[in-house]
Amino acid sequence: MSEQPDGLVSIHDFVRWGASRFNAAGLFFGHGTDNALDEAMHLVLHALHLPPDLPTTYRDCRLTAGERVTVTDLVERRIRERKPAAYLTQRAWFAGLELYVNEDVLVPRSPLAELIEAGFDPWIDAERVGRMLDLCTGSGCIGIAAAVYLPHVEVDLVDISAAALRVAERNIERHGVGDRVHPLESDLFSALEGRLYDVIVSNPPYVGAEELAALPEEYRQEPTLGLAGGESGLDLVLRILRDAPNFLSPEGILVVEVGSSGAELTRRFPDVPFLWLEFERGGEGVFLLNRDQLITYHEAFAEAAG
């Protein structure tokens, strides 16, 4: 049990105290929040079994003695263990959906949520999307969100990690999309022979070796399998570019998040017309190519992928 701070009685008191403790400890924020106050609010409300959108009028409510112990212990765990808050609460949000997460998957935070909420508009007519592939699915956040926002779409969730797929299965059940969303264990496209998709979306491991070694402790708590993309960060991305046209319908599109490895990708392929998507809520490093473009540059992608 953590030592109880003196003079704290209300939710606001504990949020302020938690934020101060987080800043003093030099924590890093990047897994759903970007500052100490929001992180403290998330953890305090979770410890009290209260919703994240609790009206401000309730935040002056006083905590019981037992609640003060629970909140203090959770705040101190965040400092001591350096785990992202989502791993402590086993809750994360993506495209407005609450998801179960644990240390077997990355914490959802992709800007692709905006694209899914818009039904992939204007890049493809949502009514023409019959089948979609979420490649390197992790928690299943991308594919499950697509199934919720596009209720006519069939989605395959693919990951090489059986543990990650177990997390995805829990989220499929939570959101009631099991009739249209199918988890599949596969090393990228290896187990998908004969399947065609109108949209392939992937947030693959894309962190280069140098960047991986310099990540804050909070990121090193996430599974390396979901982050490490080889020396340049592009090992899996190149394989996706090489093989994707074999699994796309004639007018299909490929959307891939590559983060900071985007600069290296454009350096290697200066002639490829990558469409780099922009997002109103922030985020970058997401490109789009259609099937014809992938076929046009297939030889270059195949050579680079080996």
C-alpha positions in Angstrom: 0.0 0.0 0.0 1.4 3.4 -1.0 1.8 6.2 1.6 -1.3 8.4 1.7 -0.8 12.0 0.7 -2.1 14.6 3.2 -4.9 17.1 2.5 -6.3 15.5 -0.6 -10.1 14.8 -0.5 -11.7 15.4 -3.9 -11.3 13.9 -7.4 -9.8 17.3 -8.5 -7.3 17.1 -5.6 -6.1 13.6 -6.6 -5.9 14.5 -10.3 -3.7 17.6 -9.5 -1.6 15.5 -7.1 -1.2 12.7 -9.7 -0.2 15.1 -12.5 2.4 16.7 -10.2 3.8 13.3 -9.3 4.0 12.3 -13.0 5.8 15.5 -14.0 8.2 15.2 -11.1 9.0 11.5 -12.1 9.6 12.5 -15.8 7.0 10.1 -17.2 6.4 10.0 -21.0 2.9 10.3 -22.4 1.9 9.0 -25.9 -0.5 6.2 -25.4 -3.9 7.9 -25.5 -2.9 11.1 -23.6 -0.2 13.6 -24.2 0.1 15.3 -20.8 0.2 14.6 -17.1 -3.2 16.1 -16.3 -5.1 14.0 -18.8 -3.2 10.9 -17.7 -3.9 11.5 -14.1 -7.6 12.1 -14.8 -7.8 8.9 -16.8 -6.3 6.8 -14.0 -8.2 8.5 -11.1 -11.6 8.0 -12.8 -10.7 4.4 -13.7 -9.8 3.7 -10.1 -13.1 5.1 -9.0 -15.1 3.1 -11.6 -16.3 6.4 -13.1 -16.7 7.2 -16.9 -14.0 9.3 -18.6 -16.6 11.9 -19.5 -17.7 12.4 -15.9 -19.4 15.9 -15.7 -17.2 18.5 -14.1 -19.7 19.1 -11.3 -18.9 15.7 -9.9 -15.2 16.2 -9.7 -15.4 18.1 -6.4 -16.8 14.9 -4.8 -14.9 13.6 -1.8 -13.3 10.2 -1.8 -13.8 7.6 0.9 -10.8 6.3 2.8 -10.7 3.1 0.7 -11.0 5.0 -2.6 -8.0 7.2 -1.6 -5.9 4.0 -1.1 -7.0 2.6 -4.5 -6.3 5.9 -6.4 -2.9 6.4 -4.7 -1.8 2.8 -5.4 -2.7 3.1 -9.1 -0.9 6.5 -9.5 2.2 5.1 -7.8 2.1 2.0 -10.0 2.2 4.2 -13.1 5.4 5.9 -11.8 7.1 2.7 -10.5 6.4 0.4 -13.4 6.5 3.0 -16.3 3.7 1.0 -18.0 1.3 3.0 -20.3 -1.9 3.7 -18.4 -3.9 1.5 -20.9 -2.0 -1.5 -19.6 -2.8 -0.7 -16.0 -6.5 -0.2 -16.8 -6.7 -2.7 -19.7 -8.8 -0.1 -21.5 -8.1 2.0 -24.6 -10.2 3.9 -27.1 -10.0 3.9 -30.9 -12.5 5.7 -33.3 -14.8 6.2 -30.3 -14.8 2.5 -29.3 -13.6 1.1 -26.0 -11.3 -1.8 -26.4 -9.6 -4.4 -24.2 -5.8 -4.3 -24.3 -3.0 -6.0 -22.5 0.8 -6.3 -22.9 0.4 -8.6 -25.9 -0.7 -5.8 -28.2 0.3 -2.2 -28.9 -1.9 0.5 -27.3 -4.2 1.8 -30.1 -3.3 5.3 -31.2 -3.3 5.3 -35.0 -4.5 8.4 -37.0 -6.2 5.8 -39.2 -9.3 6.1 -36.9 -10.2 9.3 -38.8 -10.1 7.5 -42.2 -12.3 4.7 -40.9 -14.8 7.1 -39.3 -15.1 8.7 -42.8 -15.7 5.3 -44.4 -12.5 5.7 -46.4 -14.0 8.7 -48.2 -13.0 10.1 -50.6 -10.5 7.4 -51.6 -13.0 4.7 -52.3 -16.8 4.5 -52.3 -17.8 2.9 -49.1 -20.7 1.1 -50.8 -18.1 -0.7 -53.0 -16.2 -2.0 -50.0 -17.3 -5.6 -49.5 -14.2 -7.2 -48.0 -11.4 -5.6 -46.0 -8.1 -6.8 -44.5 -6.6 -5.5 -41.3 -3.0 -6.7 -41.6 -0.9 -6.8 -38.4 -4.1 -6.2 -36.5 -2.9 -6.4 -32.8 -5.9 -5.6 -30.7 -8.1 -5.6 -33.8 -8.9 -1.9 -33.4 -8.7 -1.0 -37.1 -10.7 -3.9 -38.5 -13.3 -3.9 -35.7 -13.9 -0.1 -36.0 -14.3 -0.6 -39.8 -16.9 -3.3 -39.2 -18.8 -0.9 -36.8 -18.7 2.1 -39.1 -19.4 0.0 -42.3 -22.0 -2.5 -41.2 -22.0 -4.3 -44.6 -18.3 -5.1 -44.7 -16.6 -8.4 -44.0 -13.2 -8.0 -42.3 -10.3 -10.4 -41.8 -8.0 -9.6 -38.9 -4.5 -11.0 -39.5 -1.6 -11.2 -37.1 1.4 -13.5 -36.6 0.9 -13.4 -32.9 -1.6 -15.9 -31.4 -1.6 -13.9 -28.2 -2.6 -10.7 -30.0 -5.4 -12.5 -31.8 -6.8 -13.6 -28.4 -7.0 -9.9 -27.5 -8.7 -9.2 -30.8 -11.2 -12.0 -30.2 -12.2 -10.4 -27.0 -12.8 -7.1 -28.8 -14.8 -8.8 -31.6 -17.1 -10.2 -28.9 -17.3 -6.9 -27.0 -18.6 -5.1 -30.1 -20.8 -7.9 -31.4 -19.2 -8.1 -34.9 -18.3 -11.8 -34.8 -20.5 -12.6 -37.8 -18.4 -10.4 -40.0 -15.0 -10.1 -38.5 -12.7 -13.1 -38.6 -9.3 -13.4 -36.8 -6.6 -15.3 -38.7 -3.1 -16.3 -37.7 -0.7 -15.6 -40.6 2.7 -14.2 -41.4 1.4 -11.3 -43.4 -0.3 -12.8 -46.5 1.1 -16.3 -46.2 -2.2 -17.9 -45.1 -4.5 -15.8 -47.3 -4.1 -17.5 -50.7 -7.1 -17.0 -52.9 -8.6 -14.1 -50.9 -9.3 -10.7 -52.5 -10.0 -7.4 -50.6 -11.3 -4.0 -51.7 -9.3 -2.4 -48.9 -6.1 -3.5 -47.2 -5.2 -1.5 -44.1 -2.0 -2.1 -42.2 -0.2 -0.6 -39.2 2.8 -2.9 -39.3 6.0 -2.8 -37.2 7.9 0.1 -38.7 10.3 1.4 -36.0 14.0 1.2 -37.2 16.7 -0.2 -35.0 18.2 3.1 -33.9 14.9 4.7 -33.1 13.8 1.6 -31.2 16.8 1.7 -29.0 16.1 5.3 -28.1 12.4 4.9 -27.2 11.2 6.0 -23.8 10.6 3.3 -21.2 6.8 3.4 -21.7 7.2 2.3 -25.3 9.6 -0.5 -24.4 6.8 -1.9 -22.3 5.0 -2.7 -25.5 5.7 -5.9 -27.5 8.8 -5.6 -29.6 7.1 -7.8 -32.2 4.6 -4.9 -32.8 7.3 -2.2 -33.1 10.5 -3.5 -34.6 10.7 -3.1 -38.4 14.4 -4.1 -38.9 17.4 -1.8 -39.4 15.5 0.8 -41.5 12.0 0.1 -40.2 10.8 -1.1 -43.6 11.3 -4.9 -43.5 7.6 -5.7 -43.3 6.5 -2.6 -45.3 8.5 -3.8 -48.3 6.9 -7.2 -48.2 3.5 -5.7 -48.0 4.2 -3.5 -51.0 5.5 -6.5 -53.0 2.6 -8.8 -52.2 -0.4 -6.6 -51.7 -1.5 -6.5 -55.4 -2.1 -10.2 -55.4 -4.8 -9.7 -52.7 -6.5 -6.6 -53.9 -9.6 -6.4 -56.1 -9.1 -4.5 -59.4 -10.1 -1.1 -57.9 -8.8 -1.9 -54.5 -6.6 0.4 -52.3 -3.7 -0.2 -49.8 -3.3 2.0 -46.8 -0.2 1.6 -44.6 1.0 3.5 -41.6 4.8 3.8 -41.6 5.3 6.7 -39.2 8.8 8.2 -39.2 10.0 5.6 -41.6 8.1 7.4 -44.4 11.2 9.6 -45.1 13.3 6.5 -45.8 10.5 5.0 -48.0 10.3 8.1 -50.2 14.1 8.2 -50.4 14.2 4.6 -51.7 11.3 5.1 -54.2 11.4 8.7 -55.4 9.3 7.9 -58.4 6.4 6.1 -56.6 3.4 8.4 -56.3 2.7 7.7 -52.6 -0.4 9.7 -51.4 0.4 10.8 -47.9 -2.8 11.3 -46.0 -3.5 14.3 -43.8 -5.6 14.1 -40.6 -7.5 16.8 -38.9 -6.7 15.4 -35.4 -3.0 15.1 -36.1 -0.8 12.2 -37.2 1.3 11.6 -40.2 3.2 8.8 -42.0 0.2 7.1 -43.6 0.3 6.4 -47.4 -2.2 5.2 -49.9 -1.6 3.4 -53.2 -4.1 1.7 -55.5 -3.7 -1.7 -57.1 -2.6 -0.3 -60.5 0.1 1.8 -58.9 1.4 -1.3 -56.9 1.5 -3.3 -60.1 3.3 -0.5 -62.0 6.1 -0.4 -59.4 6.0 -4.1 -58.5 9.5 -4.9 -59.8 11.1 -2.2 -57.7 9.2 -3.3 -54.6 10.1 -7.0 -55.2 13.8 -6.2 -55.6 13.8 -4.2 -52.4 11.9 -6.8 -50.5 14.2 -9.6 -51.7 
